[in-house]
Amino acid sequence: MLLDEVKIYVRSGDGGDGIVAFLREKFMPRGGPAGGDGGRGGDVVIKVNPRLNTLSPFQRGVHFKADNGKPGRAKNMSGASGKVIEIDVPPGTVIKDPETGAIIADLVRKDDRVVIAKGGRGGRGNQHFASPSNQTPRMAEKGAPGQEMWLTLELKLIADVGLVGVPNAGKSTLLSVISNARPKIADYPFTTLEPNLGVVLYDQRDMVVADIPGLIEGAHLGVGLGHSFLRHVQRTRVLVHLLNGASENPIADYSQINSELALYDERLGEKPQIVVFTKMDLPEAQERWPEVKAFLNARGIEPMAISAATQQNVKELIQRVFLTVDALPPVEIMPVEITPLYELPEEEVVFNIVREDNGAYRVVGRRIERAASMTHWDYEDAVMRFQDILETLGVSAALVEAGVQVGDTVYIGDYELEWAD
């Protein structure tokens, strides 16, 4: 199983104590202060290990403590510093404060590393406290304590392309055909319970593709394993949106997935998408394809129809994916200390109910308005799914509390709706 979130405890080493000592050598009966400094405590470092793919090594232990610095020694000799402890994590690991959710570091590249807890400074020996008025100081410093904290490690898969769609849309089958991945495949929803990665080879080039488990209504709120799945879509550069050709209403499915993406993080709705109609080897898919194609064409979208089972148009899809990725601007990688935090806070969806002068009600909220704009009102299933979103987010209850009655007008964004039971 893909382990993609853990909580760990880290503690850096305490600094070693400085000591009080004096030179006591032959011919130097009254040698001066010679107490050495304590060694520095060991740091705790978290670094990327490109050989790791999950956080599963943390199942063996979540407590990490660096060594303390050694105390100073006589003859002005400093104590040894504590050994630094290095914690390996896979590329794509985000380090968070578990209390506030604030992101401390985002480790993406193979050489990324961050000192997460600095070791305590070693205490000074009495050699540092000598003065003209006190030439035999009998004082020294203790080492400074190390830092300790709990951290949340969250893994977001790093892939060029993400396969998204409703359950049983054919994502795993397509991934197995175009790459070296061997995901579990069966003809029922939720075959895939964790993301799968595959490497696609084409024209002496390679590309990493992630099969993201099927999204369901309410995924943006964490329904099912929504947050666990959606976080892995955030790093992908291009989305391949698979429509199940065997579904009763692929257009409603298309609306649902885009709504869930936008409600979780509006930037996901802005990613380049290649819309792919699957299972063209089935008669029912062949019958639905002209209607779906016309619908998407009317909205400026040029979909593709494929069959992973017969590999119809699969090579053409691979070519289009590579061309789409090549057309994107190069990824700007920042130093780890100032890596952009590509994640919205997991805040509740905020909305307000406003009463218009004409007696109508208006629902104001950036995300709910975006969901309305992405709903295909010509299809009953899409409308019902939007109604479910209103129920889930508490919009319907808020409207009732505000006094809405059957037949009243409700505005959401640019859309005018009539309230009904």
Phi, psi and omega in degrees: 000141179286113176268112186239011174204128178218160175243127183233157177248132179232148176213124176279165184284150173285150174288147177288155180282141167284159184235164174259123180205156179227153178291129178227074182242163178302136181072005177228065184295337180237054179297154183284182179297136185217032178282128182279163180277152174286154179283158179286143176291154181289143176279161169251120183243134173251127184223157181281132171244106185297349179279346180270145178241341181222178177263019184299331177303337182283356173291340180274347180168145183235008179251128183227120182232129177276163181285149174283156173288152180276151178292157178294171181230170179293170180062034175062024180270129180280151176286159180287146177285151178291150181289134177290137175256130181248130180251121181273137176225157178285157174302140180096011181275130176254130179259125184234155169281119184293339181279313185259342185080002180294140180274126180269318180203153179232106188261113187243312186275161185294337181256011179290138176206151180217136174280105188274334178214119182274140178292152180292147178289143178290145178288152181274140176283173186291348177301335183276352187251007178289143178212167179303329181269348180217089185271356177230064182295136179246055179216152177206165181262148168276158178291150178286144179291155176282180179259145176225147182192159169262143181228149171254127175255126182234127182263128171243118182302143177257112180217151178287322187228137176245132176267119181235160180161174178289163177306141176069028178277351178103018183294312182295320179297315179298317180299321181292333182279321187266351186222187178269006181284150178230069181287162175289132184229132174203162185269060172206156184298152174063033170301317180270116180252000176209152182297146175241142177248142175220152178253122180262127179255131180203127176052049178061027176230163177227159181209138180268127180240135179249130173269106181271127181307152184304135180269147180235168179301134180087006181301326181294341177264003180092007178300138186066235175243037188307307182296322180299323181281313188294329181298332182283344178281338190296326184274345182293150182267329181225140176253133171256109187266109183268127175257128182287110181296341180269359179288151178292331181214082180300330182292319176295322176299318179300316179297317182299311183297315180296324178295315180296319179298313184291324180289329178285314181202113187299338178291337177294326178290346181263355179291148175301135180238138168249115182270127186232124177267121190257174173062042180290356175281351180265139180301320182294327177291319179297327179288324184278338188304313181301320180294315180295316180299315180297319180298313182289321177301321180296341179253019175076019182250133179253094183281167174240149176246127183224168168224112178292329182295318180259358182063025175296123177063012180292317179297320178297324177296316179301316179300317181294322179297313179298318180295321180294317179295319181297330183282349181281152176295153180298149180287129178267113182261122181265159173303150188301330182292335183235028178299129178301139182272096186275063177201133174282148174302144181280063181274160175290151177289116185264137175212162176230150175254122182242135178269123181280164180298329181275008178091352180284166178249141178236128176264119184247124179177129187302315185285321181290327177292323178293320178297321179296320182291341181258006178268133179270102189286350180282350185242127185299319180298320179295320178296317180295323178294322177295323176299320177297323177297317178300320179293314184297319183279353180086010181292316181300314180297322180293323178294318179298317179296328180283351175105015181297142180237159178303131181096347178291154179269134178235125178259133172227107185064233181268009187252139179250120184242154176252126184287134178215156177291000000 
